[in-house]
Amino acid sequence: MLSLYYNQVKRFTNAPAPLTGLVVSSSNSTTHIVPVHKGSTISSQAKRISLGGTNHIEHLNKSLPLRYPGLRPQLTPSVIQEIMEKHTRVAEDYKAQLKHLEKEYEVLRARLKKIEADEIAYQRLGRHEFEK
């Protein structure tokens, strides 16, 4: 609740902001979501989800070695936790973040198509013709 107050006052410095939003609190094993409307919590709509940081670490612990088998020895639980902590964040503006990610995805997709086209040309022409 205090972070909601701090962030809304920080964002709207000219006028007192009505405290309305969602308070999301995540711990090792659970996440709590509490809606706030005009400064009052709506306890009847608060939710507890049995999903927390430990679950994320377990998921990364299973999926990263599959994606990067050569890194299996280096992917210790402490390294995986560090990866999660460094690369997990919450978007301040969700719609803007989605647009940004869509643009990044399109750029990466175009690069991948170019790499695939080069690979096909390399295979068709042979190594010696391609390097000329």
VENTASUL-V817533 format. One record per pair of residues at least 6 apart in sequence whose C-alpha atoms are under 8 Angstrom apart, sorted by the first residue. I is the first residue (numbers start at 1). J is the second residue. If there is no record, write none. Layout:
i = {I;I}
j = {J;J}
//
This chain:
i = {1;4;4;4;4;5;8;8;9;9;18;18;18;19;19;19;19;19;20;20;20;20;20;21;21;21;22;22;22;22;23;23;23;23;23;24;24;24;24;25;25;25;26;26;26;27;27;28;28;28;28;28;29;29;29;29;29;29;30;30;30;30;30;30;31;31;31;31;31;32;32;32;32;33;33;33;34;34;34;34;34;34;35;35;35;35;35;36;56;57;57;57;57;60;61;61;61;64;65;65;65;91;121;122}
j = {23;19;21;22;23;19;17;19;16;17;37;38;39;36;37;38;39;40;35;36;37;38;39;35;36;37;33;34;35;36;32;33;34;35;36;31;32;33;34;31;32;33;32;52;53;52;53;51;52;53;54;55;50;51;52;53;54;55;48;49;50;51;52;53;48;49;50;51;52;46;47;48;49;46;47;48;41;42;43;45;46;47;41;42;43;45;46;42;84;77;80;81;84;80;75;77;80;75;71;72;75;97;130;130}
//
